[in-house]
Amino acid sequence: MVQERLARVFQEIFSDHALVVSDTTTADDVPGWDSLAHINLIYALETEFDVRIPDERLASFSNVGELRACIEELSGAR
Amino acid sequence: MVDPLRTGPRSLEELAGAAAMTEVPTAGLCRDLALAHERAGDPAAAVRWALAMTDAGGDLTCWSAAAGVLRRAFPAAGLTLRPARVAVLGSYTTAQFAALLPLAAARAGVAVEVYECGYGQYRQEVLDPASGLHRFRPDVVILAVHAGDTALPSFARDPEQAVAVEAARWTSLWQIITGSLGAGVIQHTFVVPETEPFGHLARQASGARSSLLAAVNVALGLAAAGVGGAGSGSNGGAGGSRGIGGNGGAGGSRGIGGSGVGSGQVSFVDCERLAATVGKRSWFDPRYWHRSKQAVSLAHVPALARHTAAVLGAQLGTSRKCLVLDLDNTLWGGVLGEDGLAGIALGDGPAGEAFSEFQEYIALLRERGVVLAVCSKNNDADARAAFERHPAMRLRLDDFAMFSASWDDKPTQIRRIAQTLGVGLDSLVFVDDNPAEREVVRQLVPEVDVIALPKDPHEYVRTLADYPFFEPGALTAEDAARTEQYRARARAVELEASASSLEEFHRGLEMVATVVPLDELTLPRVVQLIGKTNQFNLTTRRRGAAEVAELAADPATAIICVRLADRFADHGLVAVVIARRVAAVDADADGDLADADGGLVAGTAVLDVDTWLMSCRVIGRTLECELAELIVAEARRLGCTAVRGHYLPTAKNSLVADLYARLGFQRSGAAQGGADGSTHWLLPVALTPERPGLIRVVDTRRHQPGPSEPRPPEPRSGDVGHPDAGTSAQTMQEVAG
């Protein structure tokens, strides 16, 4: 469930319905994932899942899997 | 909550089917339709849905996607918009704002090419003639700045000086932009932070930061309007230089006079108001300020883009100008043709008040230049009569540049309105409560903007106010005639502030009491007052409609119904008196007339005040004195020698225990008084109650019994101080011009 909604947010942010992200996807794999898109992405995820990602975690995501795990942890969903 | 539609890309047919099921598709659906049409190779439809999304209130992500569609599909969409080169100069991260601006501007009728200056570089870019900004040659420069970028001290020992210096920092930029760049300016006002170290004391500490910021906003407004000149000399303005510390006023404008900026070259987006509307803690999110220098929460960047685009459109002349209004359930509650004039909700009752307020808001739009037209399915004569006859009607026939009531379908009527007024269909905004009428107009005259009124009339004003594309351009020659009005209003506010006594204040209110007949229009309100008034109610006798009507039919009965209005509000029907002519001997039944010095003679008659009540909202306004006068006049008309009043105490009406005494009545039958505490009073008609003279009384009944001045009926309070009655012809010229 989280994975599906997460994927949908990615598709919206990067305006690409064909975009597929997996746990191992990194910023380098997605065209247009710059610092601005990153902020928009974090904002969209916080809104979608109604969570507040702590500042210290922001810089530590090395791939989508870690981001997903963080959201699951914060939202208590899985 | 998960949007059920968000299940990945769907076919165009599927999406169109979903859209057809709702009148106003959700923002997400609009966005999906835009994307689907783009994929299907229909750029015109793609752009249409992208623009529709902006009206459906989507979030940042939704807007970003729609902005992408517009960017890609616009060149082939065949849309003709007014082109403009727009520079965004920001004091914070404006990337999202700049990215959404083309979409918002397209909705406002403008095709923008955007230049975004480097983060924090805007002053250098303005000042450096070789900068990218100067090379870009903008038509309009948007100063998207925030309070944190002002150079104000945390506390100013000389607030006036601090405000003047800060205002000059901005007006000097305006001078270069309007001068050497030859561009217009759109300045975002400063949002005064909701955190205030001085607490409530800041209101009287003009050196406190929030006071300074508010004063800078005021000073910039005056400078842009070209009135920033000799701030201290004129009596107008906010008079900031007077009083303690020159709190928050125009005082700061001193020294920035001669800003060298012509009227109309600088416009504002009032971010302070936008932020207050959504709540300042929502408008600004400190997390995103600290993370990436977003001075406007990403949730509100779409709204900021939308409002900025509306102001841009106003500056470039693409604003809409004409409001086309339905009547039934739009300007009043109910259906005139079915419910009759007496049956529509307007003026009284919660729904009636809501519709009155909506009319009032529309009247104000009209006063500031929006052209009004009626488009209704009604008999023309009936619809017009409603405006002429209904006592609570705030809008008048001559407020409308065109009055179209017929049984033609609305698209036909709307085309005729545009043609008659000589305006384009893209100048019109249609307001109707009926979803079917709205839909047919959307389908058949798509150039017209359609505002979907909610079901609840209490939300009408906000719904209309949220529509941003009536934004007026600069206040220019067209408004010159209205200047006097603004001045009159300013004088009134000054009067209120300076009134040294209650009497002076009341006099300044310019109260008008209108005596209206008891008829099918007023009866429901009269019965309502009789049924619920507790405080100012001498006898608290409750009666139903039938009983009141029966009394009224008796020629020996006098019924006085009074509406009260003042310069600021129409209070509606607020006072009712029912009095009956009775033989003096009957009147003596529970008293002792011989005691009173009324000169009563056996065989003569007195006017017995059976019921006297007033709505609590007008207590303390001396209206009771005017009513006493009216009662005495009725007594004379009916050949009575005296007026007899009663006070029957209840748990709630002690307010009026001494009313008759205050009005100069003599206590009658003082000895008995009544075990229940009731008292009885007499006033010979030879005596005239004292009138403070603070209220002008106008009698609109057929017989004119009273002392009322022989003036024509006063239709509504709003006329006072508004010499600009306006004519249709004038209005049409304004549109054409």
Interface residues (C-beta under 8 A of the other chain):
Chain A: R5 R8 V9 E12 I13 S15 H17 S35 L36 I39 N40 I42 Y43 A44 T47 R52 D55 L58
Chain B: V2 R6 G8 P9 L35 D59 L60 T61 C62 S64 A65 G68 T93 A95 Q96 R287 Y288 H290 R291 S292 Q294 L298 A299
